[in-house]
Amino acid sequence: MVRLAFRPRLGLTIIALAGLGLTVSACLWQYGRGQEKDRIAARMASDAASARFELGAQPVDEATVRFRRVSARGEFLADALVLLDNQVRGTAPGYVVFMPLRIAGTSMHVLVKRGWLAAPQARTLEPAVRTPAGEIAVEGLALPPNSKFLELSADTHAGRVWQNVTLERVAAATRLEFQPLILEQSSSLDDGLERAWPKPASGSAKHYGYAFQWGAMAVLIVIFYVVLHVRAKPETPPTA
């Protein structure tokens, strides 16, 4: 009968542990992202039948309105326009237009993600953004105010064109008081902007698929580690 012995080697053990740490962490992160998107989808489905939340002078609790339908009435501040750069629709480069809305009768503002606009052929030119004058009503989805992103350069904006947009940066640039959210506009306006936004809760199946792949890689690392370190144990010759 063949006896097996497990003889681990230090170098391969370190490599296997590092690989397991990476794959297990990635698996758990992707699984968590999938669960988060499922929670968002469930919340949006339950809020679909509820009334819109009207924004006013009092700051709201961002966590309670996140991904809910909200509305505000006021006037756009065209001078505080911000253009999010490198936004492609199909094959057309363009910008996403952000603009503060001063809520009627208050000194409070809400940052509105108004829509997408194609870039001029000459990238050195700034596109013309049509902005309705006077008091209007805007409806849409309440988004988190400050997204996480990686920046490879300290030059994050040039004039109105920014590489990344957060409420914190807009508030610092304009010195205005804002509601702690970004209103992603879905209501129509005669402004020539496109508002076909992706749903924030879409794509949970993709994350679960990635989690499965990373989990499978972790299992393979364990299997190969065991196979590489298990050897047949030499039989001891019988003594006379």
N, C-alpha and C positions, 0 to 999 in steps of 0.2 A: 504494500500500500504506500502510495507517494504522500509524503508529508510536506506541507507548505509552510514557509517562513516569511514573515513580513519584515523587510529590512529597509527602512526609510533612509533616504539620503538628504543631507541638510540643504543642498542647493535646490533640488527639485521640490523639497517641502516648502521652502520660502517662495518659490515661483508659484506653486499651487495655492498657497494661502493668499498671495497677492491676487491671483486670478479669481479665487473664490470671493474675496472681498469686493472686487470690481463687479463681478457678474451678479452676486446676490444683492448688492446695493442698487445696481441698475434695475434688477427685477422688481425690488420693492418700490423703487421710485416710480417706475412705469405703472405698476399695479395701483399705487396711490393716486397717480394722475387719472387713471381710468375711473377710480371710485369718486374722485372729486368731480369729474365731468358728469358722472351719473347723478351725483347729488345736485349739481346745477340744473340738469335736465328735469329732475323731479321737482325742484323748487320752481322752475319756470313754468312747468305744467300746472302746478297748484296755483301759481299767481296769475295764470292766463285768464281765469274767470273772475279775478278780483279787480277792484277799481284801481285806476292809475293813482300813483302817489303824487300829489301836487307839491312842488318845491316852493318854499316861501322864504321869509327872512331868517327863520331860526335854522341853525345848522342841524342836519339830520344825522342819525347814527348810520354810518356807511354800511355796517354789517347787516342792518335790518332791511336796507333797500337794494343791496347788491343783486344785480340781474333781475330786478323788478322793473315793471313799466312805470316810468315817471313822466311828469310833464312840468313845464314852466312857461310863464308868460312874461315877456319883457322885450328888451331891445338889444340887438346885436351891437357889439363894439368892433366895427370894421377895422379900426386902427390897431387893434390887438390881434389881428390875424396871424396864425401860425400854420405853416405848410409842412407836413410830415413827408420827407423825401423818400425816393426809391420805392414807391408803391406801384406795382405793375398789375394791370388788369388785362388778362389775355397776353398780348404781346405789346401793349401800349404802356409806356412809362407815364407816371403821373404823381400826384400828391393827394394826401388826405388832408382836408381842410378842418382846422380847429379854430373856434372863435368863442370868446366869452359872451354870455348873455346876461345883461343886468336885469335881475328879476324886478318886475314892475312894482313901484312903490317902496323899494328897499334899496339898501346899499350892498346887498348880497348878489353874488354872481354864480353862474354855473358854466363850466367849460363844456361846450357842445362840439361833439365830433360830427361835423355837418355832412360830409360826403366826400366822394372821390372826384378829382378833376384831372383831365389829361394834361400832360406837360406840353409847353410850346416846343416846336421843332428846334429852336435855339435854346439850349439849356441855360444860357446866360440870362434869358428873359424870365421875368416872374409872371405867372399866369394871372389873368384878370378874374377875380372872384365876384360874382354878382351877390349882393347882400341886400335883402329887403329892408327898407327904411321903416321906422316907426315900430309900434308895439305889435308883436306877433306871438303865437302860441307854438311851442315846440314839444313834441312827444318822442319818447324813445326808451332805450334800455339803460339802466344805471350800471356803469362799468367801474371796476376798481380804479382808483385815481393814479396809482403809481406802479407801472409794470416793471418787471425785472428784465434787464438786458445787458449784453456785453458790448462795451465800447472799446475800440482799438485805438482811438485817437481822442485827444483832449478837445479837438475842434468839433464840438457837438452841434453847433448851429452857426449859420451865416445869415444875419438879418432875419427875415421871416421864415427862411427854410431851415428846418431842424432835422437832425438825424433820428432823434427820439423825442417823444413828447410825454411828459408827465404833468400832473396837476401841480406838483411841487415846483417844477421849473417855470411853468407859466405864471404861477402866483408870485414867484420871486422876480420874474421879469416885469410883470405889470403892477405889482404891489396892490392887487385887488383882493377883496375877501371872497372866498369861493365856498360853495357847498363841497363836501369831501367826496366827490364822485365826478365821473365824466359821463355826460349824457350823449349816448350814441343815437343820433337822430334817425327816426324812421318815418316821421310825418313828412308829407310832401310840401315843397316850396318851389316857386318859380325862380330857381337859381342855377339850373343847368348842372347840378351835382348828382352823381350816382350814389345811391344808398343801398346797394345790395350787400349787406353785411353778412359774414359767416356767423353761424350760431356758436356762442361760446361753449355750449355743451356738446357739440358734435365731435365725433372721433374717439369715443371711449373704447370701442372695439379695437382700434389701432393700438392703443396703449396696452390693452390686455394681450394682444398678439406679441408686442415687443416684450412684455413681461414673461410670456411663455418662452420666447426665444432665449432671453437671458437666463431663465431658470434651467432650460435644457443645457445651455453651455456650462452652467455650474455643475450639473449632474455629470456631464461628460468629463469635466476636470477631475471630479472625484473618482470616476471609473478609471480613467487613464492613470491617475496617481496610484491607485491600488494595483492595477495591472503591472505597472512599471516597477513596483517594489515587492511584489510577491514572487518568491523563488522557491523552487523545489528544494527541500531540505535534504542534504546528503544523508544516506542511511549509514548508521553506525554499524560497522562489521561485528558480527557476533564474536564474543570472546570465547576462547577455547576452555 
